[in-house]
């Protein structure tokens, strides 16, 4: 047991947990004011729901003893055998409970991420049902594939330091599938303006996400030392590069947008996530810059040419940012940073191929299962609110409240 490692992991757990309320503000500021509370509630409710499911069975299925490289078993159901002593398999210098809690925060925010695709029109009950099913059938298997002892992608040699495949590709492609099944918001196809209600909320959320991401990435070192330091600085550098790049792109096309700069910083954080503990700090600059270019122009294309209302561009930011981050890990990973990772920079071109396999497996599985789950719920309990409920706003129709003192 190492007290420094334990203190850092518990601190990181708190930082990552903060990211879900931060996401609530980030998303909440982007929607219309009549849907602000409902958007915030999505993240808050998921924080509660997944915290419970993780303790009951989620941790065991994601990290428990392996079944054919696909899923864990239920040996740790209800955290049986997960106690104050270190695990013999994961994070051997900290309490097993501390590692379990850290991984819980990843599960929580991943489920919350795809809600950005369905804001302003999904039933709250359907959202909770989809969240529970998606957590069980999508998040837990993919987490085991990549991070679980015996997972098939882990055995293949896929590198994912803090969640490029498990978190971002998973959430991004699930968001796309769910938005396709749910359909566009009322007025979207007719070009109705859907301006953000509170850009300061967006900046507050992005800033808190940036802050929490240090726990997300540097905490994934699972030790308090040099590797955590590398991940910490790489994280900040990528966010800065992407945010600055997005600002310049906005300036070239019109004006440097506050909303755009905040979005760009988050895209940079997404892209560096799988790479932070494998690449040198300087590599975070091209990683963040290229991620910003990819997501920016994909969002421009979607707004002008696509009929898919993927409302807050979870796919463009997390799906595509996650793919680039996974591939960039295979390009820039070097054993001078982490002996567990060797990429093209070290002459290991095979790692790029492995990263491609991991990315494709994650995105295909997430998209297909999410689409099937959404269709099943659509046919049974229904996904969308009624037209009049959407018109009045989900704050009133789903929760009976308004964000601004009775003003809709």
Order of alpha helices (4+ residues) and beta strands (2+ residues): alpha-alpha-alpha-beta-beta-alpha-alpha-alpha-alpha-alpha-alpha-alpha-alpha-alpha-alpha-alpha-alpha-alpha
